[in-house]
Amino acid sequence: MTKNIRNIRRFLNIAVILGLFLFSTGTVFAQEADAVVSPVDTVWVLFAAFLVFFMQAGFGFLEAGFVRSKNVVNIMAENLMDTTMTTVGFIILGFGLMFGVGNMFFGTEWFGLQGIPDVYPGLTIPTLAFFFFQFAFCAAASTIASGLMAERTDFKADLAYSFFVGLIIYPIFGHWVWGGGWLAEMGYVDFAGSSVVHLVGALVGLAGTIMLGKRKDKKWGLAVRGHNITLAALGTFILWLGWFGFNPGSQLAADPFDISLIVVTTDFAATTGAIVAMFLAYAYERKWDVSMAFNGALGGLVAITAPTAFVTPMAALLIGAIAGGITFYGVGLMEKIKIDDPVGAFPVHGLNGIFGVLAVAIWGTNGLGILHGGSISQLGVQALGIVACIAWTLPMAFAMFYVIKKTIGLRVAPEVEEIGIDIPYHGIESYPEWESSDEISVPSDMEPIPAAGD
């Protein structure tokens, strides 16, 4: 107990020091005389960013529905605080590493948002609008990992890893792809983040769940059913809606034809992803498993995220259908290799993130994909980007979780896991009315309500 208190004090001291640094220096804006801001583009990007930010609610409801009732408060707390901790990390270092001018591997300016220009270079929106849009993406990557690690992760560990993902893991790979880094120079294409957001988040979660081990009451080959399918349904619809900001917002301009195409391809892939996943579940189990349809839709959305601006609507239907199959078989694969993924996050975000990146080089139009006159070399570049993402993210995530495990602790105590994390860690539960009546204190001066007819 004393050791844990010391660790918490160290963590708080670091947070206070970083906060004083940020708020004492203030933000300095560089001026560009020839920069032009488009109000329409700015409003569009901010609106899209609001939708992406609202996806945090989608992740929260989805994960809450897929866990047991004894851990609902914890999973919602994780989703909320993942957002906040990732924000701080992205402000301090992440945004500069990702988008600041530097070298082929990382940026070397704009730390703490110092020296950012009024208008983001090459765009027609303020840099702060661009920052907010990109922060929402970073927060999504951090939140994805929490699903894989659900129901046994120490809350302090969740705070720590979220901060570090926003500080360095996410932005370094992001710089390689979207910040003018070496993968961008080679022609690697990931329009809205099948790898940058989804694969990175899934790999962080994969490292975490491997180091945690399975839940103590998990039996291989048998699903641990979530407690509330309604919450999971609501989360799925919120995420689907949020993707209409996630993908078309990545155009970073209100181009009517471009964003219209992206909205349609996004929706089409989700549609066929849900259909295929549900029909496969019926073919194997003779049950219409709606939870599999939820993940199938999300798998289609993840897969279309990289090629969404470069494929036809009909190709999007096919990409989504394949993604639905990847999701269904991926869930079974995780059971076979004995990796405990409570919400199916790695098949959805990891396997379909890989597929989405490769889909660019297969169905991409205008000479980008093989089926439209493209070269096999583009497929090689896309595959190299996947390898680079894995080679960077997975070792860094393992190292991060190792340090967390040896310092503040990674997994809750067995007795806490047994009764649920909500009461021991948060002091409240989601369904207090489930308690028996003899455990509820009633003031002695209260009189019973008369029954009808008395």
Buried (B, 14 or more C-beta within 10 A) or exposed (E): EEEEEEBEEEBEEEBEEBEEEBEEEEEEBBEEEEBEBBEEBBEBBBEBBBBBBBBBBBBBBBBBBBBBBBBBBBBBBBBBBBBEBBBBBBBBBBBBBBBBEBEEEBBEBBBBBBBBBEBBEEBBBBBBBBBBBBBBBBBBBBBBBBBBBBBBBBBBBBBBBBBBBBBBBBBBBBBBBBBBBBBBEBEBBBBBBBBBBBBBBBBBBBBBBBBBBBBEEBEEEEBBEBBBBEBBBBBBBBBBBBBBBBBBBBBBBBBEEEBEBBBBBBBBBBBBBBBBBBBBBEEEEEEEBBBBBBBBBBBBBBBBBBBBBBBBEEBBBBBBBBBBBBBBBBBEBBBEEEBBBBBBBBBBBBBBBBBBBBBBBBBBBEEBBBEBEBEEEBBEBBBEBBEBBBEBBBEBBBEBBEBBBEBBBBBBEEEBBEEBBBBBBBEEBBEEEEEEEEEEEEEEEEEEEEEEEE
